[in-house]
Amino acid sequence: MNRKVTDYAMITAGALLLAGGFCMLVLFTGASGFLQVLPYLLIGIGCGIFSQGVGNVLGRRMLKKNPEIIRQIEIETKDERNLAISYKAKAKAYDLQKYIFGALLIVFAAMRFPLAAVLLLLGAYLFVMAYAVYCRFKIEKEM
């Protein structure tokens, strides 16, 4: 799909979710359980999608007026030094994430957090670790 169409679709979908959330907030005043949370969830997701679409449209309009900025951005994104810096920053963030995620798992287990939540967190942690091993093997084969 065209970027322009996608951005306007995001703006429309975000506005609809936002409006739906506000309508539900007004209509379901005495709701309980999931219906009590759903309007706020719709409002938050709607705001995020709407602002992403608006940001893309405004950014593209601004860049259309300044072709020099477009050229400079392309150079910066394709520059090997910037790519190396970006990859190193991601690697350091991943290393930190491993320890924080593991510590959080231990703390939740020690606090007798609900077992389902701890197991979901453990599953996500193991998935990330398995994906890291997969990527390492894949990259080693390429090199």
N, CA, C and O atoms as a GROMACS GRO file, in nm:
protein
  572
    1MET      N    1   0.084  -0.118   0.000
    1MET     CA    2   0.000   0.000   0.000
    1MET      C    3   0.089   0.125   0.000
    1MET      O    4   0.200   0.123   0.053
    2ASN      N    5   0.040   0.230  -0.059
    2ASN     CA    6   0.112   0.356  -0.068
    2ASN      C    7   0.130   0.415   0.072
    2ASN      O    8   0.041   0.404   0.156
    3ARG      N    9   0.246   0.477   0.098
    3ARG     CA   10   0.271   0.536   0.230
    3ARG      C   11   0.168   0.642   0.265
    3ARG      O   12   0.122   0.652   0.379
    4LYS      N   13   0.132   0.723   0.165
    4LYS     CA   14   0.037   0.830   0.189
    4LYS      C   15  -0.098   0.772   0.232
    4LYS      O   16  -0.160   0.821   0.327
    5VAL      N   17  -0.143   0.668   0.162
    5VAL     CA   18  -0.270   0.604   0.195
    5VAL      C   19  -0.263   0.540   0.334
    5VAL      O   20  -0.357   0.550   0.412
    6THR      N   21  -0.150   0.476   0.364
    6THR     CA   22  -0.133   0.414   0.495
    6THR      C   23  -0.139   0.517   0.606
    6THR      O   24  -0.202   0.494   0.709
    7ASP      N   25  -0.073   0.630   0.587
    7ASP     CA   26  -0.074   0.734   0.690
    7ASP      C   27  -0.214   0.790   0.712
    7ASP      O   28  -0.255   0.809   0.826
    8TYR      N   29  -0.287   0.816   0.604
    8TYR     CA   30  -0.423   0.867   0.620
    8TYR      C   31  -0.515   0.761   0.679
    8TYR      O   32  -0.609   0.794   0.752
    9ALA      N   33  -0.490   0.634   0.649
    9ALA     CA   34  -0.567   0.526   0.711
    9ALA      C   35  -0.538   0.520   0.861
    9ALA      O   36  -0.628   0.495   0.941
   10MET      N   37  -0.412   0.543   0.898
   10MET     CA   38  -0.377   0.545   1.040
   10MET      C   39  -0.445   0.661   1.111
   10MET      O   40  -0.493   0.646   1.223
   11ILE      N   41  -0.449   0.777   1.047
   11ILE     CA   42  -0.516   0.893   1.107
   11ILE      C   43  -0.664   0.862   1.127
   11ILE      O   44  -0.719   0.891   1.233
   12THR      N   45  -0.727   0.804   1.026
   12THR     CA   46  -0.870   0.772   1.035
   12THR      C   47  -0.895   0.666   1.142
   12THR      O   48  -0.985   0.682   1.224
   13ALA      N   49  -0.816   0.560   1.141
   13ALA     CA   50  -0.836   0.453   1.241
   13ALA      C   51  -0.812   0.506   1.382
   13ALA      O   52  -0.886   0.472   1.474
   14GLY      N   53  -0.710   0.588   1.399
   14GLY     CA   54  -0.682   0.645   1.530
   14GLY      C   55  -0.795   0.735   1.578
   14GLY      O   56  -0.833   0.730   1.695
   15ALA      N   57  -0.848   0.817   1.487
   15ALA     CA   58  -0.959   0.905   1.524
   15ALA      C   59  -1.083   0.823   1.560
   15ALA      O   60  -1.154   0.857   1.654
   16LEU      N   61  -1.109   0.715   1.486
   16LEU     CA   62  -1.224   0.630   1.516
   16LEU      C   63  -1.208   0.560   1.651
   16LEU      O   64  -1.303   0.553   1.729
   17LEU      N   65  -1.089   0.509   1.679
   17LEU     CA   66  -1.066   0.446   1.809
   17LEU      C   67  -1.079   0.547   1.922
   17LEU      O   68  -1.134   0.517   2.028
   18LEU      N   69  -1.027   0.666   1.900
   18LEU     CA   70  -1.036   0.772   2.000
   18LEU      C   71  -1.181   0.810   2.026
   18LEU      O   72  -1.222   0.820   2.141
   19ALA      N   73  -1.258   0.829   1.919
   19ALA     CA   74  -1.400   0.863   1.934
   19ALA      C   75  -1.477   0.749   1.998
   19ALA      O   76  -1.563   0.772   2.084
   20GLY      N   77  -1.446   0.626   1.958
   20GLY     CA   78  -1.513   0.511   2.018
   20GLY      C   79  -1.484   0.500   2.166
   20GLY      O   80  -1.572   0.467   2.245
   21GLY      N   81  -1.361   0.526   2.204
   21GLY     CA   82  -1.324   0.523   2.346
   21GLY      C   83  -1.398   0.628   2.426
   21GLY      O   84  -1.446   0.599   2.536
   22PHE      N   85  -1.408   0.750   2.372
   22PHE     CA   86  -1.482   0.854   2.444
   22PHE      C   87  -1.630   0.823   2.452
   22PHE      O   88  -1.693   0.847   2.555
   23CYS      N   89  -1.687   0.768   2.344
   23CYS     CA   90  -1.829   0.729   2.346
   23CYS      C   91  -1.854   0.620   2.450
   23CYS      O   92  -1.951   0.627   2.525
   24MET      N   93  -1.766   0.522   2.455
   24MET     CA   94  -1.782   0.416   2.555
   24MET      C   95  -1.765   0.469   2.696
   24MET      O   96  -1.831   0.422   2.788
   25LEU      N   97  -1.679   0.567   2.712
   25LEU     CA   98  -1.658   0.627   2.843
   25LEU      C   99  -1.784   0.695   2.892
   25LEU      O  100  -1.817   0.690   3.010
   26VAL      N  101  -1.855   0.760   2.800
   26VAL     CA  102  -1.979   0.830   2.836
   26VAL      C  103  -2.094   0.731   2.854
   26VAL      O  104  -2.173   0.744   2.948
   27LEU      N  105  -2.105   0.633   2.765
   27LEU     CA  106  -2.219   0.541   2.766
   27LEU      C  107  -2.211   0.438   2.878
   27LEU      O  108  -2.313   0.406   2.939
   28PHE      N  109  -2.093   0.386   2.906
   28PHE     CA  110  -2.079   0.281   3.007
   28PHE      C  111  -2.021   0.338   3.136
   28PHE      O  112  -1.910   0.303   3.175
   29THR      N  113  -2.095   0.426   3.202
   29THR     CA  114  -2.044   0.489   3.324
   29THR      C  115  -2.039   0.392   3.441
   29THR      O  116  -1.948   0.401   3.524
   30GLY      N  117  -2.132   0.300   3.450
   30GLY     CA  118  -2.136   0.207   3.562
   30GLY      C  119  -2.079   0.071   3.529
   30GLY      O  120  -2.111  -0.027   3.596
   31ALA      N  121  -1.997   0.063   3.429
   31ALA     CA  122  -1.944  -0.067   3.385
   31ALA      C  123  -1.842  -0.119   3.485
   31ALA      O  124  -1.782  -0.044   3.562
   32SER      N  125  -1.825  -0.250   3.482
   32SER     CA  126  -1.725  -0.312   3.569
   32SER      C  127  -1.645  -0.413   3.488
   32SER      O  128  -1.686  -0.455   3.380
   33GLY      N  129  -1.532  -0.450   3.542
   33GLY     CA  130  -1.448  -0.548   3.474
   33GLY      C  131  -1.379  -0.490   3.353
   33GLY      O  132  -1.324  -0.380   3.356
   34PHE      N  133  -1.383  -0.567   3.244
   34PHE     CA  134  -1.312  -0.528   3.122
   34PHE      C  135  -1.373  -0.405   3.057
   34PHE      O  136  -1.301  -0.324   3.000
   35LEU      N  137  -1.505  -0.390   3.065
   35LEU     CA  138  -1.571  -0.273   3.004
   35LEU      C  139  -1.532  -0.144   3.074
   35LEU      O  140  -1.546  -0.036   3.017
   36GLN      N  141  -1.486  -0.153   3.197
   36GLN     CA  142  -1.441  -0.034   3.268
   36GLN      C  143  -1.304   0.012   3.215
   36GLN      O  144  -1.274   0.132   3.217
   37VAL      N  145  -1.223  -0.081   3.169
   37VAL     CA  146  -1.088  -0.050   3.122
   37VAL      C  147  -1.084  -0.024   2.972
   37VAL      O  148  -1.001   0.054   2.925
   38LEU      N  149  -1.174  -0.087   2.896
   38LEU     CA  150  -1.172  -0.081   2.750
   38LEU      C  151  -1.173   0.061   2.693
   38LEU      O  152  -1.096   0.088   2.600
   39PRO      N  153  -1.256   0.154   2.743
   39PRO     CA  154  -1.253   0.290   2.686
   39PRO      C  155  -1.116   0.356   2.695
   39PRO      O  156  -1.072   0.421   2.600
   40TYR      N  157  -1.049   0.340   2.808
   40TYR     CA  158  -0.918   0.401   2.824
   40TYR      C  159  -0.814   0.336   2.733
   40TYR      O  160  -0.725   0.402   2.681
   41LEU      N  161  -0.828   0.206   2.715
   41LEU     CA  162  -0.741   0.134   2.623
   41LEU      C  163  -0.760   0.184   2.480
   41LEU      O  164  -0.662   0.208   2.409
   42LEU      N  165  -0.885   0.201   2.439
   42LEU     CA  166  -0.913   0.251   2.304
   42LEU      C  167  -0.862   0.394   2.286
   42LEU      O  168  -0.809   0.429   2.181
   43ILE      N  169  -0.879   0.476   2.388
   43ILE     CA  170  -0.832   0.615   2.381
   43ILE      C  171  -0.679   0.618   2.367
   43ILE      O  172  -0.626   0.692   2.285
   44GLY      N  173  -0.609   0.538   2.446
   44GLY     CA  174  -0.463   0.535   2.439
   44GLY      C  175  -0.412   0.485   2.305
   44GLY      O  176  -0.322   0.546   2.246
   45ILE      N  177  -0.468   0.374   2.257
   45ILE     CA  178  -0.425   0.320   2.128
   45ILE      C  179  -0.462   0.416   2.016
   45ILE      O  180  -0.383   0.436   1.923
   46GLY      N  181  -0.582   0.474   2.024
   46GLY     CA  182  -0.625   0.570   1.922
   46GLY      C  183  -0.534   0.692   1.915
   46GLY      O  184  -0.499   0.737   1.806
   47CYS      N  185  -0.496   0.745   2.032
   47CYS     CA  186  -0.405   0.860   2.034
   47CYS      C  187  -0.270   0.824   1.971
   47CYS      O  188  -0.214   0.903   1.895
   48GLY      N  189  -0.219   0.707   2.004
   48GLY     CA  190  -0.090   0.666   1.949
   48GLY      C  191  -0.094   0.650   1.798
   48GLY      O  192  -0.005   0.699   1.728
   49ILE      N  193  -0.196   0.581   1.747
   49ILE     CA  194  -0.206   0.560   1.602
   49ILE      C  195  -0.231   0.692   1.530
   49ILE      O  196  -0.171   0.718   1.426
   50PHE      N  197  -0.318   0.775   1.586
   50PHE     CA  198  -0.349   0.905   1.524
   50PHE      C  199  -0.224   0.992   1.517
   50PHE      O  200  -0.195   1.051   1.413
   51SER      N  201  -0.151   1.001   1.628
   51SER     CA  202  -0.033   1.088   1.629
   51SER      C  203   0.078   1.034   1.539
   51SER      O  204   0.153   1.112   1.480
   52GLN      N  205   0.090   0.903   1.526
   52GLN     CA  206   0.188   0.845   1.434
   52GLN      C  207   0.155   0.884   1.290
   52GLN      O  208   0.244   0.924   1.215
   53GLY      N  209   0.028   0.874   1.252
   53GLY     CA  210  -0.013   0.911   1.117
   53GLY      C  211   0.008   1.059   1.089
   53GLY      O  212   0.059   1.096   0.983
   54VAL      N  213  -0.031   1.144   1.185
   54VAL     CA  214  -0.014   1.288   1.167
   54VAL      C  215   0.134   1.324   1.158
   54VAL      O  216   0.174   1.406   1.076
   55GLY      N  217   0.216   1.262   1.242
   55GLY     CA  218   0.360   1.287   1.238
   55GLY      C  219   0.422   1.249   1.105
   55GLY      O  220   0.507   1.320   1.052
   56ASN      N  221   0.378   1.135   1.050
   56ASN     CA  222   0.430   1.092   0.920
   56ASN      C  223   0.390   1.189   0.809
   56ASN      O  224   0.472   1.224   0.724
   57VAL      N  225   0.263   1.232   0.810
   57VAL     CA  226   0.215   1.324   0.706
   57VAL      C  227   0.289   1.457   0.715
   57VAL      O  228   0.336   1.509   0.614
   58LEU      N  229   0.299   1.513   0.836
   58LEU     CA  230   0.367   1.642   0.852
   58LEU      C  231   0.516   1.632   0.820
   58LEU      O  232   0.573   1.723   0.760
   59GLY      N  233   0.579   1.522   0.860
   59GLY     CA  234   0.720   1.503   0.829
   59GLY      C  235   0.745   1.495   0.679
   59GLY      O  236   0.842   1.552   0.629
   60ARG      N  237   0.658   1.423   0.608
   60ARG     CA  238   0.674   1.412   0.463
   60ARG      C  239   0.654   1.547   0.396
   60ARG      O  240   0.725   1.581   0.301
   61ARG      N  241   0.556   1.626   0.443
   61ARG     CA  242   0.535   1.759   0.386
   61ARG      C  243   0.656   1.849   0.408
   61ARG      O  244   0.696   1.924   0.319
   62MET      N  245   0.714   1.841   0.528
   62MET     CA  246   0.830   1.924   0.558
   62MET      C  247   0.949   1.884   0.471
   62MET      O  248   1.022   1.969   0.421
   63LEU      N  249   0.968   1.753   0.453
   63LEU     CA  250   1.081   1.706   0.373
   63LEU      C  251   1.062   1.736   0.225
   63LEU      O  252   1.159   1.754   0.152
   64LYS      N  253   0.937   1.743   0.181
   64LYS     CA  254   0.910   1.773   0.040
   64LYS      C  255   0.960   1.913   0.005
   64LYS      O  256   1.001   1.938  -0.108
   65LYS      N  257   0.955   2.004   0.102
   65LYS     CA  258   0.997   2.142   0.078
   65LYS      C  259   1.150   2.156   0.085
   65LYS      O  260   1.205   2.253   0.033
   66ASN      N  261   1.219   2.061   0.148
   66ASN     CA  262   1.363   2.071   0.168
   66ASN      C  263   1.434   1.946   0.116
   66ASN      O  264   1.461   1.854   0.194
   67PRO      N  265   1.465   1.940  -0.014
   67PRO     CA  266   1.532   1.820  -0.067
   67PRO      C  267   1.673   1.800  -0.012
   67PRO      O  268   1.724   1.688  -0.012
   68GLU      N  269   1.736   1.906   0.035
   68GLU     CA  270   1.870   1.894   0.092
   68GLU      C  271   1.865   1.811   0.221
   68GLU      O  272   1.956   1.732   0.248
   69ILE      N  273   1.761   1.830   0.299
   69ILE     CA  274   1.747   1.753   0.423
   69ILE      C  275   1.727   1.605   0.392
   69ILE      O  276   1.779   1.519   0.462
   70ILE      N  277   1.651   1.575   0.286
   70ILE     CA  278   1.629   1.436   0.246
   70ILE      C  279   1.763   1.370   0.212
   70ILE      O  280   1.790   1.258   0.255
   71ARG      N  281   1.845   1.440   0.137
   71ARG     CA  282   1.976   1.386   0.098
   71ARG      C  283   2.064   1.364   0.222
   71ARG      O  284   2.134   1.263   0.231
   72GLN      N  285   2.060   1.458   0.315
   72GLN     CA  286   2.141   1.447   0.436
   72GLN      C  287   2.094   1.329   0.522
   72GLN      O  288   2.176   1.257   0.579
   73ILE      N  289   1.964   1.309   0.533
   73ILE     CA  290   1.910   1.197   0.611
   73ILE      C  291   1.950   1.064   0.548
   73ILE      O  292   1.986   0.970   0.619
   74GLU      N  293   1.945   1.055   0.416
   74GLU     CA  294   1.985   0.931   0.347
   74GLU      C  295   2.132   0.901   0.372
   74GLU      O  296   2.169   0.785   0.393
   75ILE      N  297   2.215   1.003   0.369
   75ILE     CA  298   2.358   0.984   0.394
   75ILE      C  299   2.380   0.935   0.537
   75ILE      O  300   2.459   0.843   0.560
   76GLU      N  301   2.312   0.997   0.633
   76GLU     CA  302   2.330   0.959   0.773
   76GLU      C  303   2.282   0.818   0.802
   76GLU      O  304   2.344   0.746   0.879
   77THR      N  305   2.171   0.777   0.739
   77THR     CA  306   2.118   0.643   0.766
   77THR      C  307   2.202   0.534   0.700
   77THR      O  308   2.205   0.421   0.749
   78LYS      N  309   2.270   0.566   0.591
   78LYS     CA  310   2.351   0.466   0.521
   78LYS      C  311   2.498   0.471   0.560
   78LYS      O  312   2.577   0.389   0.513
   79ASP      N  313   2.537   0.566   0.644
   79ASP     CA  314   2.676   0.580   0.684
   79ASP      C  315   2.717   0.461   0.772
   79ASP      O  316   2.647   0.428   0.868
   80GLU      N  317   2.829   0.399   0.739
   80GLU     CA  318   2.874   0.280   0.812
   80GLU      C  319   2.905   0.310   0.958
   80GLU      O  320   2.881   0.227   1.045
   81ARG      N  321   2.957   0.427   0.985
   81ARG     CA  322   2.990   0.463   1.123
   81ARG      C  323   2.863   0.472   1.206
   81ARG      O  324   2.858   0.420   1.318
   82ASN      N  325   2.761   0.538   1.153
   82ASN     CA  326   2.635   0.548   1.225
   82ASN      C  327   2.570   0.412   1.245
   82ASN      O  328   2.512   0.385   1.350
   83LEU      N  329   2.580   0.325   1.144
   83LEU     CA  330   2.525   0.190   1.158
   83LEU      C  331   2.600   0.113   1.267
   83LEU      O  332   2.537   0.043   1.347
   84ALA      N  333   2.731   0.125   1.270
   84ALA     CA  334   2.810   0.056   1.373
   84ALA      C  335   2.774   0.106   1.512
   84ALA      O  336   2.762   0.028   1.606
   85ILE      N  337   2.757   0.237   1.525
   85ILE     CA  338   2.718   0.295   1.654
   85ILE      C  339   2.581   0.244   1.696
   85ILE      O  340   2.560   0.207   1.811
   86SER      N  341   2.488   0.240   1.602
   86SER     CA  342   2.353   0.193   1.630
   86SER      C  343   2.354   0.047   1.674
   86SER      O  344   2.287   0.010   1.771
   87TYR      N  345   2.429  -0.038   1.603
   87TYR     CA  346   2.435  -0.179   1.638
   87TYR      C  347   2.500  -0.201   1.774
   87TYR      O  348   2.456  -0.287   1.851
   88LYS      N  349   2.603  -0.123   1.805
   88LYS     CA  350   2.669  -0.137   1.934
   88LYS      C  351   2.576  -0.093   2.047
   88LYS      O  352   2.574  -0.156   2.153
   89ALA      N  353   2.500   0.014   2.025
   89ALA     CA  354   2.405   0.060   2.126
   89ALA      C  355   2.296  -0.045   2.150
   89ALA      O  356   2.255  -0.069   2.263
   90LYS      N  357   2.248  -0.107   2.041
   90LYS     CA  358   2.147  -0.212   2.055
   90LYS      C  359   2.203  -0.331   2.132
   90LYS      O  360   2.134  -0.389   2.216
   91ALA      N  361   2.327  -0.367   2.105
   91ALA     CA  362   2.388  -0.480   2.173
   91ALA      C  363   2.402  -0.452   2.322
   91ALA      O  364   2.375  -0.540   2.405
   92LYS      N  365   2.444  -0.332   2.358
   92LYS     CA  366   2.457  -0.296   2.499
   92LYS      C  367   2.321  -0.295   2.568
   92LYS      O  368   2.308  -0.340   2.682
   93ALA      N  369   2.219  -0.243   2.499
   93ALA     CA  370   2.084  -0.241   2.557
   93ALA      C  371   2.033  -0.384   2.577
   93ALA      O  372   1.968  -0.413   2.677
   94TYR      N  373   2.062  -0.472   2.482
   94TYR     CA  374   2.021  -0.612   2.495
   94TYR      C  375   2.091  -0.677   2.614
   94TYR      O  376   2.028  -0.750   2.691
   95ASP      N  377   2.221  -0.652   2.629
   95ASP     CA  378   2.294  -0.709   2.743
   95ASP      C  379   2.234  -0.663   2.875
   95ASP      O  380   2.219  -0.743   2.967
   96LEU      N  381   2.201  -0.536   2.884
   96LEU     CA  382   2.139  -0.483   3.005
   96LEU      C  383   2.000  -0.544   3.026
   96LEU      O  384   1.962  -0.575   3.138
   97GLN      N  385   1.926  -0.559   2.917
   97GLN     CA  386   1.790  -0.614   2.926
   97GLN      C  387   1.792  -0.755   2.982
   97GLN      O  388   1.704  -0.791   3.060
   98LYS      N  389   1.890  -0.836   2.945
   98LYS     CA  390   1.898  -0.974   2.995
   98LYS      C  391   1.902  -0.975   3.147
   98LYS      O  392   1.828  -1.051   3.210
   99TYR      N  393   1.986  -0.892   3.206
   99TYR     CA  394   2.001  -0.892   3.352
   99TYR      C  395   1.880  -0.832   3.421
   99TYR      O  396   1.836  -0.883   3.524
  100ILE      N  397   1.825  -0.724   3.366
  100ILE     CA  398   1.708  -0.662   3.428
  100ILE      C  399   1.588  -0.755   3.420
  100ILE      O  400   1.514  -0.770   3.518
  101PHE      N  401   1.568  -0.818   3.306
  101PHE     CA  402   1.458  -0.911   3.286
  101PHE      C  403   1.470  -1.029   3.383
  101PHE      O  404   1.372  -1.069   3.446
  102GLY      N  405   1.591  -1.085   3.396
  102GLY     CA  406   1.614  -1.196   3.488
  102GLY      C  407   1.590  -1.157   3.632
  102GLY      O  408   1.528  -1.231   3.708
  103ALA      N  409   1.640  -1.039   3.672
  103ALA     CA  410   1.619  -0.991   3.808
  103ALA      C  411   1.471  -0.968   3.836
  103ALA      O  412   1.423  -0.998   3.945
  104LEU      N  413   1.401  -0.915   3.739
  104LEU     CA  414   1.257  -0.892   3.755
  104LEU      C  415   1.183  -1.024   3.773
  104LEU      O  416   1.090  -1.032   3.853
  105LEU      N  417   1.223  -1.126   3.700
  105LEU     CA  418   1.163  -1.258   3.717
  105LEU      C  419   1.183  -1.310   3.858
  105LEU      O  420   1.089  -1.362   3.920
  106ILE      N  421   1.303  -1.297   3.910
  106ILE     CA  422   1.332  -1.345   4.045
  106ILE      C  423   1.253  -1.266   4.149
  106ILE      O  424   1.199  -1.325   4.243
  107VAL      N  425   1.246  -1.135   4.132
  107VAL     CA  426   1.170  -1.051   4.226
  107VAL      C  427   1.022  -1.087   4.224
  107VAL      O  428   0.960  -1.099   4.330
  108PHE      N  429   0.966  -1.104   4.105
  108PHE     CA  430   0.824  -1.141   4.096
  108PHE      C  431   0.798  -1.277   4.161
  108PHE      O  432   0.697  -1.294   4.229
  109ALA      N  433   0.888  -1.372   4.140
  109ALA     CA  434   0.870  -1.504   4.201
  109ALA      C  435   0.881  -1.494   4.353
  109ALA      O  436   0.806  -1.560   4.425
  110ALA      N  437   0.974  -1.413   4.403
  110ALA     CA  438   0.991  -1.396   4.548
  110ALA      C  439   0.872  -1.325   4.611
  110ALA      O  440   0.839  -1.350   4.727
  111MET      N  441   0.808  -1.237   4.536
  111MET     CA  442   0.692  -1.164   4.588
  111MET      C  443   0.564  -1.246   4.580
  111MET      O  444   0.456  -1.200   4.616
  112ARG      N  445   0.578  -1.370   4.533
  112ARG     CA  446   0.463  -1.459   4.514
  112ARG      C  447   0.360  -1.395   4.421
  112ARG      O  448   0.239  -1.399   4.445
  113PHE      N  449   0.413  -1.337   4.314
  113PHE     CA  450   0.329  -1.280   4.209
  113PHE      C  451   0.250  -1.394   4.148
  113PHE      O  452   0.295  -1.508   4.153
  114PRO      N  453   0.132  -1.368   4.089
  114PRO     CA  454   0.054  -1.478   4.030
  114PRO      C  455   0.138  -1.561   3.932
  114PRO      O  456   0.212  -1.508   3.850
  115LEU      N  457   0.123  -1.692   3.944
  115LEU     CA  458   0.205  -1.784   3.866
  115LEU      C  459   0.190  -1.762   3.716
  115LEU      O  460   0.288  -1.773   3.642
  116ALA      N  461   0.069  -1.733   3.671
  116ALA     CA  462   0.047  -1.712   3.527
  116ALA      C  463   0.129  -1.595   3.476
  116ALA      O  464   0.187  -1.602   3.367
  117ALA      N  465   0.135  -1.487   3.552
  117ALA     CA  466   0.211  -1.370   3.510
  117ALA      C  467   0.361  -1.401   3.506
  117ALA      O  468   0.431  -1.360   3.414
  118VAL      N  469   0.409  -1.472   3.607
  118VAL     CA  470   0.552  -1.507   3.611
  118VAL      C  471   0.587  -1.600   3.495
  118VAL      O  472   0.692  -1.585   3.433
  119LEU      N  473   0.499  -1.695   3.464
  119LEU     CA  474   0.525  -1.787   3.354
  119LEU      C  475   0.520  -1.715   3.219
  119LEU      O  476   0.598  -1.748   3.129
  120LEU      N  477   0.431  -1.618   3.204
  120LEU     CA  478   0.428  -1.539   3.080
  120LEU      C  479   0.557  -1.460   3.063
  120LEU      O  480   0.615  -1.454   2.955
  121LEU      N  481   0.601  -1.400   3.171
  121LEU     CA  482   0.726  -1.324   3.168
  121LEU      C  483   0.844  -1.416   3.139
  121LEU      O  484   0.934  -1.381   3.062
  122LEU      N  485   0.844  -1.534   3.200
  122LEU     CA  486   0.949  -1.632   3.175
  122LEU      C  487   0.948  -1.678   3.030
  122LEU      O  488   1.054  -1.693   2.968
  123GLY      N  489   0.829  -1.700   2.975
  123GLY     CA  490   0.818  -1.739   2.834
  123GLY      C  491   0.874  -1.632   2.742
  123GLY      O  492   0.944  -1.662   2.646
  124ALA      N  493   0.841  -1.506   2.770
  124ALA     CA  494   0.893  -1.396   2.689
  124ALA      C  495   1.046  -1.387   2.701
  124ALA      O  496   1.115  -1.365   2.602
  125TYR      N  497   1.097  -1.406   2.822
  125TYR     CA  498   1.241  -1.402   2.845
  125TYR      C  499   1.312  -1.512   2.767
  125TYR      O  500   1.413  -1.488   2.701
  126LEU      N  501   1.258  -1.633   2.774
  126LEU     CA  502   1.318  -1.746   2.703
  126LEU      C  503   1.308  -1.729   2.552
  126LEU      O  504   1.398  -1.769   2.478
  127PHE      N  505   1.199  -1.669   2.505
  127PHE     CA  506   1.184  -1.643   2.362
  127PHE      C  507   1.292  -1.546   2.313
  127PHE      O  508   1.353  -1.569   2.209
  128VAL      N  509   1.315  -1.440   2.389
  128VAL     CA  510   1.418  -1.342   2.352
  128VAL      C  511   1.556  -1.409   2.350
  128VAL      O  512   1.636  -1.385   2.260
  129MET      N  513   1.584  -1.492   2.451
  129MET     CA  514   1.714  -1.560   2.455
  129MET      C  515   1.729  -1.657   2.337
  129MET      O  516   1.835  -1.663   2.276
  130ALA      N  517   1.624  -1.731   2.306
  130ALA     CA  518   1.630  -1.826   2.194
  130ALA      C  519   1.647  -1.751   2.062
  130ALA      O  520   1.720  -1.797   1.974
  131TYR      N  521   1.581  -1.638   2.048
  131TYR     CA  522   1.595  -1.559   1.925
  131TYR      C  523   1.738  -1.505   1.912
  131TYR      O  524   1.791  -1.496   1.801
  132ALA      N  525   1.798  -1.469   2.023
  132ALA     CA  526   1.937  -1.421   2.019
  132ALA      C  527   2.030  -1.532   1.972
  132ALA      O  528   2.121  -1.507   1.892
  133VAL      N  529   2.009  -1.654   2.019
  133VAL     CA  530   2.091  -1.767   1.976
  133VAL      C  531   2.070  -1.794   1.827
  133VAL      O  532   2.165  -1.818   1.754
  134TYR      N  533   1.944  -1.791   1.784
  134TYR     CA  534   1.912  -1.811   1.642
  134TYR      C  535   1.982  -1.707   1.555
  134TYR      O  536   2.043  -1.742   1.453
  135CYS      N  537   1.974  -1.580   1.594
  135CYS     CA  538   2.038  -1.473   1.516
  135CYS      C  539   2.190  -1.491   1.513
  135CYS      O  540   2.253  -1.465   1.411
  136ARG      N  541   2.247  -1.534   1.624
  136ARG     CA  542   2.391  -1.554   1.628
  136ARG      C  543   2.433  -1.662   1.529
  136ARG      O  544   2.530  -1.644   1.454
  137PHE      N  545   2.361  -1.775   1.528
  137PHE     CA  546   2.394  -1.882   1.433
  137PHE      C  547   2.375  -1.836   1.289
  137PHE      O  548   2.456  -1.868   1.202
  138LYS      N  549   2.270  -1.762   1.265
  138LYS     CA  550   2.242  -1.713   1.130
  138LYS      C  551   2.353  -1.620   1.081
  138LYS      O  552   2.398  -1.630   0.967
  139ILE      N  553   2.395  -1.529   1.167
  139ILE     CA  554   2.500  -1.434   1.130
  139ILE      C  555   2.634  -1.505   1.112
  139ILE      O  556   2.712  -1.470   1.023
  140GLU      N  557   2.662  -1.605   1.198
  140GLU     CA  558   2.788  -1.680   1.184
  140GLU      C  559   2.794  -1.755   1.052
  140GLU      O  560   2.902  -1.766   0.993
  141LYS      N  561   2.682  -1.806   1.004
  141LYS     CA  562   2.679  -1.876   0.876
  141LYS      C  563   2.707  -1.779   0.761
  141LYS      O  564   2.772  -1.816   0.663
  142GLU      N  565   2.657  -1.656   0.772
  142GLU     CA  566   2.675  -1.557   0.666
  142GLU      C  567   2.820  -1.510   0.658
  142GLU      O  568   2.867  -1.475   0.550
  143MET      N  569   2.889  -1.507   0.770
  143MET     CA  570   3.025  -1.450   0.773
  143MET      C  571   3.130  -1.552   0.747
  143MET      O  572   3.248  -1.519   0.745
   0.00000   0.00000   0.00000
